[in-house]
């Protein structure tokens, strides 16, 4: 049982260090690079648990490729994520205006949005400066 706990902790650590979208195969390859023998089924199980806990976001491309994004934990409201369409970086953004927007959406539109899933797509400062 400890072996599985160690595997889960290692997979979770690798996933939490991802700043860009990743596939299960990317995690598998990183484990191999580290000399760890972990089956794809185990990785999928951990990914499913993280999805259910709201710590991952699942994206399916037009070509059917499934990629995930790690959503860093945050214990308060008024946040969303900024995703760079160029480099794929996902940044956490705390801003009081997000909280105001969520309040507006709830009051005026009768809809409660899940802040953990709000992602604003665009280009990060670094990629904009590189143009």
C-alpha positions, 0 to 999 in steps of 0.5 A, spaced: 500 500 500 505 504 501 508 503 494 501 506 491 501 512 496 508 513 494 506 513 486 500 517 487 504 522 491 510 522 485 505 523 480 501 529 483 508 532 484 510 532 477 503 534 475 503 540 480 509 542 477 506 543 470 506 550 468 503 548 461 498 543 458 500 536 458 498 529 456 498 523 460 503 520 456 507 527 458 507 525 465 509 517 463 515 520 460 517 524 465 516 518 470 520 514 466 526 519 465 526 519 473 527 511 473 520 510 476 516 504 473 508 506 473 503 504 469 498 508 465 492 506 469 495 508 475 497 515 472 489 515 469 487 514 476 490 520 479 488 524 474 481 522 474 482 524 482 485 530 481 479 532 476 474 530 480 477 535 486 477 540 481 485 541 481 485 539 473 482 542 467 481 537 461 481 540 454 480 536 448 483 539 441 479 539 435 484 533 433 481 529 439 488 530 443 486 530 451 490 535 455 490 537 462 492 543 466 494 544 473 489 549 477 493 551 483 490 551 489 487 557 492 483 558 498 479 564 497 474 567 492 476 573 486 480 569 482 481 566 475 486 563 470 490 566 465 492 562 459 497 564 454 495 561 447 502 562 445 507 558 450 501 555 454 503 557 460 497 558 465 497 563 471 493 564 477 490 571 477 487 574 484 483 580 482 477 584 486 474 585 479 473 577 478 469 577 485 465 583 482 464 580 476 462 573 479 457 577 483 454 580 477 453 574 474 450 571 480 445 577 481 443 579 474 444 572 470 442 567 476 448 563 474 453 561 479 460 560 476 465 556 478 471 560 479 476 554 479 474 553 471 474 560 469 480 561 464 481 567 460 485 566 454 490 571 450 498 572 450 502 573 456 507 579 457 513 575 455 510 572 449 507 579 447 514 582 448 517 577 444 513 579 438 
